């Protein structure tokens, strides 16, 4: 299994997601973040699970029971989580 490494932008995304849920539905905040973290661990075990976007050299994974997606890169020994974004942002580019 590969190691999961969250980039600074991805960590900022997590903080923003947490802040949103804490303000709007605090009883769901832990569950949403837990699903995001569980998805990252799943990708560490099955890194090719998400569709690949060759033009940006990354993959995307939709997180179950949420509207969030992880953008990530597969490296030899790690999964780099680039961003955690809401699907309504309709992005293929993790920047």
N, C-alpha and C positions, 0 to 999 in steps of 0.2 A: 504494500500500500504506500502511495506517495504521501508526502507531508503537504498540508494545506498552508499556504502563505497568503495572507490578506494584504493587498497593497494599501497604501495610504488613502487613495480615493475610495477604495472599497470600505475601509474602516470609517471614513467620513460618511459614506452612504448608510452604513449600519447605525451610526449615531443619529443621523437624520431620521431614519426609519423608526428607531426607538423613540425619539423625541415626538414624532408624529403620533405614534400609538399611545405613548404615555399621556399626551394631551387630549386625544380624542376617544380612546377606548383602552384605558390603562389595564383593564382585566385581560386584554388580548395581547399586550406588548410582549410578554415572555413567550407566548405560544408562537407568535410570528417570528421573533428572533430565533427561537428554537428550531423552527422549520428551516430557516435560512441556514443555520449552522449544520443541521442534519443533512441538508442538500450538499453542502460543501464536503462533508465527510463521505457521502455517497460518491461524489465525483473523485475523491481520493482513491476509492476502490475501483470505480469504473469510469476512468477519465474520458473515454471516447463516447460517453452517453449522449452528449449534446451535439446538435448540428454544428458543423464547422463553417466558418466564414473565412475562406482563404485570403480574401482581400485585406483583412485586418489581422489575420493570424490568430484568431481566437474562436472560442466556442460559446454557445449560449445554452443555459439550462433553466427551464421554467420550474419554479418551486411549487410542489403540490399544496393545494388548499390555500394558496395565496395568489396574488397578482404580481409577484416579484419574480425577477429573473437574475441569474448570475451570469456574468460574462467572465470567462476564464481562459487561461492558457495552460497547456500541458507541457511540462518540462520533464527532463529525465527523472529527477527525484522529487518533484513537487508539482502541485497544482497552484497556480497563481490566480487568485480571485482578483479580477481587475475592477469590477463594479458590481453593485447590487442595486438593480433598478426596477421601478414599477413598470409593468407592461404597458400602461397607458402612455409611457414616453415613446413607445414604438421606435426603438432604436436598434440598429444593427451595429453601431459603432460604440464601443464601451467608453469612449472619452467623454 
